Amino acid sequence: MVNSRLIIGVDDAGRGCIMGPLVIAGISIPEYKANLLAGYGVKDSKLLRPEQRERLYDVIMSLCSDVSVEMIPAERIDEFVRHKKKHTKLNYLEAIHMAKVINKLAGEVAYVDASDTDISLFAEQISSSLTRKIGLVATHHADRLFVVSSAASIVAKVVRDREIEMIKSKIGDFGSGYPSDPKTLRFLRNWLEEHEDIPPYSRKTWKTWKRITVTKGELV
């Protein structure tokens, strides 16, 4: 007998970036179709090349009943990172937006990649923002354990990559946008030297800025 109940997968992309938005994506899919995803090669987006993600994005869209995406801009991230109260910073921001994604999708259970080291707290923060009763499975590395979360990770990554390309068309090529990328660091340093200000679409609260000195034009 075909299991037609709907299940949900949720994941993020761009959490550690200094440039661009944080993207939360969720998919809703009949359980029997979810079993087909692995056969197409769906897995954690970090294990796939860009062209593979683009191909699988189309596959996921064709199989899913619904998709929901929340794009959180840099200024919103900064607002929460600046919070002084414990448990109301970036992890909490992710939790409430994951709840927003789940609220928009039909499904009996949601598999979520937990962003907080305290999985129980993270799950509680999501649950408190849900508008209906639903099974919630929150765990670390859900994008490797559950194919529905893997699919959500691909959707989030593709959406974010497309947004990053749009930003680059406006302000220039800054590489991956991650602080570990030398090209990104060079871009940030050069922008500061030229404009004497932090570039748009960047997260001002990231500690990376403390490593950059404008006067010497080098990283410290």
ABEGO torsion letter per residue (X at the ends): XBBABBBBBBBBBGAABABEBBBBBBBBBBAAAAAAAAAAGBBBAAABBAAAAAAAAAAAAAABABBBBBBBBAAAAAAAAABABBGABAAAAAAAAAAAAAAABBEABBBBBBABABAAAAAAAAAAABABBBBBBBBBGAAAABAAAAAAAAAAAAAAAAAAAAAAAAAEBAEAGBAABAAAAAAAAAAAAAAGBBBBGBBAABAAAAABBAAAGBBX
